[in-house]
């Protein structure tokens, strides 16, 4: 499964980072950085949670 970020849509709320801190983080400018784009196993559950919690739907899974 792959995490896809719609960068223009992302507003840097950071809720996804709280849900999956080992998969993504906000940089010093408040831009989301995906530390891991391809996920499987337990990481897939964290990625699903990050996608669900994003208030602007900037993340999706494919």
matplotlib code that plots the C-alpha trace (Angstrom):
import matplotlib.pyplot as plt

x = [0.0, 1.3, 0.6, -0.1, 0.1, -1.8, 0.8, -1.3, -4.2, -2.1, -2.4, 0.1, -2.3, -0.1, -2.8, -1.5, 1.9, 0.4, -1.4, 1.7, 4.9, 7.2, 5.7, 5.6, 6.5, 6.2, 9.4, 10.6, 8.4, 5.3, 5.4, 4.5, 7.3, 6.6, 9.4, 7.9, 5.6, 5.1, 3.5, 2.5, 1.6, 1.2, 2.3, -0.7, -3.0, -1.1, -1.3, -5.1, -5.5, -3.5, -5.6, -8.8, -7.8, -6.6, -9.2, -8.5, -8.2, -4.6, -3.6, -4.9, -3.9, -3.4]
y = [0.0, 3.5, 6.8, 9.6, 13.2, 16.0, 18.7, 21.7, 20.5, 20.0, 22.8, 21.4, 20.7, 17.8, 15.4, 12.8, 13.1, 12.3, 9.3, 7.9, 9.6, 6.9, 7.4, 11.2, 14.5, 18.2, 19.9, 23.3, 25.2, 23.1, 21.0, 17.4, 15.0, 11.3, 9.3, 6.1, 6.0, 2.3, 0.6, -2.9, -4.8, -2.8, 0.4, 0.1, 0.5, 3.7, 5.0, 4.4, 6.3, 9.2, 9.3, 9.2, 12.0, 14.5, 17.4, 18.5, 15.0, 15.6, 12.0, 8.9, 5.2, 3.4]
z = [0.0, -0.8, 1.0, -1.5, -0.4, -2.1, -1.1, -2.2, -0.1, 3.0, 5.6, 8.1, 11.0, 12.1, 13.1, 10.7, 12.3, 15.7, 14.2, 12.4, 13.7, 12.3, 8.8, 8.4, 10.1, 9.7, 8.7, 10.1, 7.6, 8.5, 5.3, 5.6, 4.8, 4.2, 5.8, 4.4, 1.3, 1.0, 4.0, 5.0, 8.1, 11.3, 9.5, 7.2, 10.2, 11.3, 7.7, 7.5, 10.8, 9.4, 6.3, 8.3, 10.7, 8.1, 8.2, 4.6, 3.0, 1.9, 2.3, 0.6, 0.2, -3.1]

ax = plt.figure().add_subplot(projection="3d")
ax.plot(x, y, z, "-o")
ax.set_aspect("equal")
plt.show()
